[in-house]
Structure formats: C-alpha cells, structure tokens
Amino acid sequence: MRMRGAVVVVTGASSGVGRATALQCAGRGARVVLAARDAAALAAVGRECRRRGGEGHVVPTDVADERQVRDLAAAAVARFGRIDVWVNAAGMGIPVRVDRAPARDLRRLLGINVLGAVHGARAAVPIMRRQGGGVVIDIASLAGTVVDELNVGGYAMSTAALVTFDDVLRQELATAGEYRIAICTILPGDPHVPFPPHADSGSGRAPRSKTPAGSCERVARAVVRTAGRPRSRVLVAPYAGPFDAAYTLAPALLRRAAAWRTDRTYPGASGPLRTVGRRAGRAAAMLVVRAAVRHRARSRR
C-alpha cells in the first residue's frame, strides 16, 4: 500500500507513538484522522500534519466508549470516503503491583488498552470489508508476550489480551476467506504508553521514568512499514529478536532479568529480590541472549 493519499486513522494521536505515527504518515502524504481525548493537543498535531504535507483531520474520541469509536470511523468515511489503515495506538499504564492497583484504574486501563482496540477493529473491519481491504495495526508490547514484568502487571495483562485478540481476529478473517484485511501486532521492547508520574508503586519510592529501548519514532516507522507490507507480528527494538529467541531457550532467566530491570525503574516489588543472586540471574540471561544471537547467525548460514 502506498502511503501517499491513503486514509489513516490513528488513536492516541495526541502524544507518544500515536503522534509520531500520525506525523510520519502525514510526511508521506497520507490523509490522517487524529483521535484522542485532548482536543487542543490534537489540533496542534493536525497543524503539524499539514505542515508536513499531509492532512490532519481532528476527531476528539475516548476509545473506551464504543459509540465514540463508531462515530470516529463514520467521520473518517464522511470526510475521505474510506479507511485504508487503522492504528490503535491509544494506551496507558499504571506502575503499581496488581494487588495494590485501584479497581477503577484497572478498569480504565483495560477499557483503553484492550476494549479501545477491540472497538477500533469492530468499527474498521466492516468498512474495510465493504471497500475490499485494509490494514488494522495494534500497538502492544513484548511485556504481554514473553515477559512477566514486575509492577506493570496491569499493562502486561492488557497487552497479552490484545495480542490474543489479534490472533483470534486474524484467524476469524482467514476462516471467512477475507484475506484482504490484515491484522498486525506491533511489539515494542518496552512500554510506549504514559505512566502517571504520581503513581504509588507501594514501596514508598517514586517510580522513575522508563526510557524506551526504541523511541516512539522507531515504533512509528515500524507502523508505516507494516502498513505498506503487512505482517502478523513485528518486533521493534534493537534487542527484540534475540530477546524473543532467548526466551525460547531459557524463559526463567529472561523473566528474572526483566524483573530486575523493571524493579529498578518501577521500584516496590521486592527488597529481597534485589540481591547478588538476582544480579547473577541478569548476567546469566545476557549470556542466553548472546547464545541466541549466535544460534540464529549459524542457522542463517
């Protein structure tokens, strides 16, 4: 699919991966429909889209509300006549142990991260079916596939659900013979969603900002590439491929390494785990990663 002239709906477009995706699509001449709750921030992104040579049509939307998402799809069709690509980039996280996360926060997280994407697919797929094809792209995370990270359990749970939803929807479409609609899952190596800076992890220590292994721009470039050449799953991060392979070889070590890393970023899970033994687990995990890289290199010869 050529991006120039394509109609691309992007949720979560006011910031982060959504904003970066919208701007990159606009820079390639796409007609972008921008969705998020913050109308003022969306308007600023829309202006930037137009400066980059594309179009930026603003539709304030709460993706947790299915009616609003249906209205978003209708607005895109009314404005441009079709939807070629739908990107579910809206998301949030709460850096709190699952047993301490307020129920209302978990409901909101699942409403945005999971149901928001479900609402998007349910709105976009019928339109794509009528027009003869299209691409739905969901931003998930490796945290929901190969790693159980401490203090981001709610986020990991939501991305795992999103990955499973994509797998099921993909199979349903294939079973119905609808091969012209692609369902693609983007898996960044780290969360690319906002975590409230005031959130209490339960440790008495403030959570530090987590620096993504791949920038929002890197993930956005992967989204644009995937729109042009759809693939079921796309890993995004310098270490994502070896990480996935290493998990297959030694999942326990990788889980320990991820726990160590996440606890340093979102403290509160574990005083006793921050020990020499844990550091040894991290070192061992890195050896597994290196072994996986060598194994893949040999298998490609």
C-alpha positions as CSV (number, residue, x, y, z in Angstrom):
1,M,0.0,0.0,0.0
2,R,1.3,3.5,-0.9
3,M,1.1,5.9,2.0
4,R,0.5,8.9,-0.3
5,G,-3.2,9.6,-0.4
6,A,-4.0,6.7,2.0
7,V,-6.6,7.4,4.7
8,V,-5.1,6.5,8.1
9,V,-7.0,6.7,11.4
10,V,-4.7,6.9,14.4
11,T,-6.0,6.7,18.0
12,G,-3.9,8.1,20.8
13,A,-2.6,10.6,18.3
14,S,-2.1,13.5,20.8
15,S,1.2,12.1,22.1
16,G,3.8,9.3,22.1
17,V,3.6,6.6,19.4
18,G,0.3,7.8,18.1
19,R,1.6,11.3,17.5
20,A,4.8,10.1,15.9
21,T,2.8,7.7,13.7
22,A,0.4,10.5,12.6
23,L,3.3,12.8,11.7
24,Q,5.2,10.2,9.8
25,C,2.2,9.2,7.8
26,A,1.4,12.9,7.0
27,G,5.0,13.4,6.0
28,R,4.4,10.7,3.3
29,G,1.3,12.4,2.0
30,A,-1.3,10.5,3.9
31,R,-4.7,11.8,4.9
32,V,-4.7,11.3,8.7
33,V,-7.7,11.2,11.0
34,L,-6.4,12.1,14.5
35,A,-8.2,10.7,17.6
36,A,-7.6,11.2,21.3
37,R,-9.4,12.9,24.2
38,D,-7.3,16.0,24.3
39,A,-8.8,18.2,21.6
40,A,-6.3,21.0,22.0
41,A,-3.3,18.6,21.7
42,L,-4.9,17.0,18.6
43,A,-5.4,20.4,17.0
44,A,-1.6,21.0,17.4
45,V,-0.8,17.6,15.8
46,G,-3.2,18.4,13.0
47,R,-1.4,21.6,12.2
48,E,1.9,19.8,12.2
49,C,0.5,17.2,9.8
50,R,-0.5,19.8,7.4
51,R,2.9,21.5,7.6
52,R,4.5,18.1,6.7
53,G,2.4,17.9,3.5
54,G,-0.4,15.6,4.6
55,E,-3.8,16.2,6.1
56,G,-4.8,16.1,9.7
57,H,-8.5,15.8,10.5
58,V,-9.2,16.0,14.2
59,V,-11.9,13.9,15.9
60,P,-11.8,14.0,19.7
61,T,-12.5,10.5,20.9
62,D,-12.5,8.4,24.0
63,V,-11.6,5.0,22.7
64,A,-13.1,3.3,25.8
65,D,-16.5,4.4,24.5
66,E,-17.6,2.2,21.6
67,R,-20.1,4.7,20.4
68,Q,-17.5,7.4,20.1
69,V,-15.2,5.0,18.2
70,R,-18.0,4.2,15.8
71,D,-18.6,7.9,15.3
72,L,-14.8,8.3,14.6
73,A,-15.0,5.7,11.8
74,A,-18.1,7.4,10.4
75,A,-16.4,10.8,10.5
76,A,-13.3,9.3,8.6
77,V,-15.6,7.9,5.9
78,A,-17.7,11.0,5.7
79,R,-14.5,13.1,5.2
80,F,-12.4,10.9,3.0
81,G,-14.7,8.1,1.7
82,R,-12.7,5.2,3.1
83,I,-10.3,3.9,5.7
84,D,-7.1,2.2,4.5
85,V,-5.2,1.9,7.7
86,W,-6.5,1.9,11.3
87,V,-3.8,2.3,14.0
88,N,-4.8,1.6,17.6
89,A,-2.0,3.5,19.5
90,A,-4.0,4.7,22.5
91,G,-2.8,3.2,25.7
92,M,-1.9,3.8,29.4
93,G,-0.1,2.1,32.2
94,I,-0.1,2.1,36.0
95,P,3.2,1.2,37.7
96,V,1.6,-0.5,40.7
97,R,1.6,-4.1,41.9
98,V,-1.6,-5.8,40.7
99,D,-2.8,-6.5,44.2
100,R,-2.5,-2.8,45.1
101,A,-3.9,-1.2,41.9
102,P,-7.2,0.5,42.4
103,A,-10.0,-1.3,40.7
104,R,-11.2,1.8,38.9
105,D,-7.7,2.3,37.4
106,L,-7.5,-1.3,36.2
107,R,-10.9,-0.9,34.6
108,R,-9.8,2.3,32.9
109,L,-6.6,0.6,31.7
110,L,-8.4,-2.3,30.2
111,G,-11.0,0.0,28.7
112,I,-8.4,1.9,26.8
113,N,-5.7,-0.7,26.1
114,V,-8.0,-3.7,25.3
115,L,-11.5,-2.6,24.6
116,G,-10.3,0.6,22.8
117,A,-8.5,-1.6,20.3
118,V,-11.5,-4.0,20.1
119,H,-13.8,-1.1,19.4
120,G,-11.4,0.2,16.7
121,A,-11.3,-3.2,15.0
122,R,-15.1,-3.6,15.2
123,A,-15.5,-0.2,13.6
124,A,-12.9,-0.5,10.9
125,V,-13.2,-4.1,9.7
126,P,-16.8,-3.8,8.3
127,I,-15.7,-0.7,6.4
128,M,-12.6,-2.4,5.1
129,R,-14.8,-5.4,4.1
130,R,-17.1,-3.2,2.0
131,Q,-14.2,-1.4,0.3
132,G,-12.3,-4.6,-0.4
133,G,-9.4,-4.5,2.0
134,G,-7.4,-2.6,4.6
135,V,-4.9,-2.9,7.5
136,V,-5.6,-2.8,11.2
137,I,-2.4,-2.2,13.4
138,D,-2.3,-2.6,17.1
139,I,0.5,-1.4,19.4
140,A,1.1,-4.0,22.1
141,S,4.4,-4.9,23.8
142,L,6.8,-7.8,24.5
143,A,5.7,-7.3,28.1
144,G,2.5,-9.1,27.1
145,T,4.1,-12.0,25.2
146,V,7.4,-13.3,26.6
147,V,8.0,-11.4,29.8
148,D,6.2,-11.1,33.1
149,E,7.4,-7.7,34.3
150,L,7.0,-6.6,38.0
151,N,5.0,-3.5,38.8
152,V,3.5,-3.3,35.3
153,G,1.2,-6.3,35.7
154,G,-1.9,-4.5,34.6
155,Y,-0.2,-3.2,31.5
156,A,1.3,-6.6,30.6
157,M,-2.1,-8.2,31.2
158,S,-3.7,-5.8,28.8
159,T,-1.1,-6.2,26.0
160,A,-1.3,-10.0,26.4
161,A,-5.1,-9.7,25.9
162,L,-4.5,-7.5,22.8
163,V,-2.1,-10.0,21.3
164,T,-4.6,-12.8,21.8
165,F,-7.4,-10.7,20.3
166,D,-5.4,-10.0,17.2
167,D,-4.6,-13.7,16.8
168,V,-8.2,-14.7,17.1
169,L,-9.5,-11.9,14.8
170,R,-6.8,-12.8,12.2
171,Q,-8.0,-16.4,12.3
172,E,-11.6,-15.5,12.1
173,L,-11.0,-13.4,9.0
174,A,-8.9,-16.1,7.4
175,T,-11.6,-18.7,8.1
176,A,-14.1,-16.4,6.4
177,G,-11.8,-16.1,3.4
178,E,-11.2,-12.4,4.0
179,Y,-7.5,-12.3,3.2
180,R,-7.5,-8.6,2.1
181,I,-7.9,-7.4,5.6
182,A,-4.6,-7.6,7.5
183,I,-4.4,-7.6,11.3
184,C,-1.0,-6.6,12.5
185,T,0.5,-6.5,16.0
186,I,3.5,-4.2,16.8
187,L,5.6,-5.4,19.7
188,P,8.0,-2.8,21.1
189,G,10.6,-4.0,23.6
190,D,9.3,-1.6,26.2
191,P,6.0,0.1,27.1
192,H,5.3,3.2,24.9
193,V,2.4,4.4,26.9
194,P,2.1,7.1,29.6
195,F,2.6,6.0,33.2
196,P,1.3,8.6,35.7
197,P,4.3,10.2,37.4
198,H,2.4,10.5,40.7
199,A,1.6,6.8,40.8
200,D,2.5,4.9,44.0
201,S,4.2,1.6,43.5
202,G,3.7,0.6,47.1
203,S,7.3,0.9,48.1
204,G,7.5,4.5,49.3
205,R,9.8,5.3,46.4
206,A,8.7,7.3,43.4
207,P,8.8,5.4,40.1
208,R,11.4,6.6,37.7
209,S,10.7,7.3,34.1
210,K,11.3,4.3,31.9
211,T,13.4,5.1,28.8
212,P,12.1,3.0,25.9
213,A,14.7,0.8,24.1
214,G,13.2,2.0,20.8
215,S,12.0,5.6,20.5
216,C,8.4,6.5,19.6
217,E,9.8,7.4,16.2
218,R,11.3,3.9,15.7
219,V,7.9,2.3,16.5
220,A,6.1,4.8,14.2
221,R,8.5,3.8,11.4
222,A,7.6,0.2,12.0
223,V,3.9,1.1,11.8
224,V,4.4,2.8,8.5
225,R,6.4,-0.1,7.1
226,T,3.8,-2.6,8.3
227,A,1.0,-0.6,6.7
228,G,2.9,-1.0,3.4
229,R,3.9,-4.6,3.9
230,P,1.5,-6.2,6.5
231,R,2.9,-8.8,8.8
232,S,1.2,-10.6,11.7
233,R,3.7,-9.6,14.3
234,V,6.5,-7.1,14.2
235,L,9.1,-6.8,17.0
236,V,10.6,-3.4,17.5
237,A,13.8,-2.7,19.5
238,P,17.5,-3.3,18.9
239,Y,17.4,-6.4,21.1
240,A,13.8,-7.7,20.4
241,G,14.6,-10.5,18.1
242,P,17.4,-12.0,20.3
243,F,15.3,-11.4,23.3
244,D,12.4,-13.5,21.9
245,A,14.8,-16.3,20.9
246,A,16.5,-16.2,24.3
247,Y,13.1,-16.6,26.0
248,T,12.5,-19.8,24.0
249,L,15.8,-21.2,25.2
250,A,15.7,-20.1,28.9
251,P,12.5,-18.4,29.9
252,A,13.2,-18.4,33.7
253,L,16.4,-16.4,33.2
254,L,14.7,-13.9,31.0
255,R,11.9,-13.4,33.5
256,R,14.5,-12.8,36.2
257,A,16.3,-10.3,34.1
258,A,13.1,-8.4,33.2
259,A,12.1,-8.4,36.9
260,W,15.5,-6.9,37.9
261,R,15.2,-4.2,35.2
262,T,11.6,-3.3,35.9
263,D,12.2,-3.2,39.6
264,R,14.9,-0.6,39.1
265,T,12.6,1.5,37.0
266,Y,9.3,0.9,38.9
267,P,10.5,0.1,42.4
268,G,8.4,-1.6,45.0
269,A,8.2,-5.3,44.1
270,S,10.8,-6.8,46.2
271,G,13.5,-5.8,48.6
272,P,14.9,-9.4,49.0
273,L,15.0,-9.9,45.2
274,R,17.4,-7.1,44.8
275,T,20.3,-9.3,45.7
276,V,23.5,-10.8,44.3
277,G,21.5,-13.8,43.2
278,R,19.3,-11.5,41.1
279,R,22.3,-9.8,39.6
280,A,23.7,-13.2,38.7
281,G,20.4,-14.1,37.0
282,R,20.6,-10.9,35.0
283,A,24.2,-11.8,33.9
284,A,23.1,-15.3,33.0
285,A,20.2,-14.0,31.0
286,M,22.6,-11.8,29.0
287,L,24.6,-14.9,28.2
288,V,21.5,-16.6,26.9
289,V,20.8,-13.6,24.7
290,R,24.3,-13.9,23.3
291,A,23.8,-17.6,22.7
292,A,20.6,-17.0,20.9
293,V,22.2,-14.4,18.6
294,R,25.0,-16.9,17.8
295,H,22.4,-19.7,17.2
296,R,20.4,-17.5,14.8
297,A,23.5,-16.4,13.0
298,R,24.6,-20.0,12.5
299,S,21.1,-21.1,11.4
300,R,21.1,-18.4,8.6
301,R,24.3,-19.7,7.0
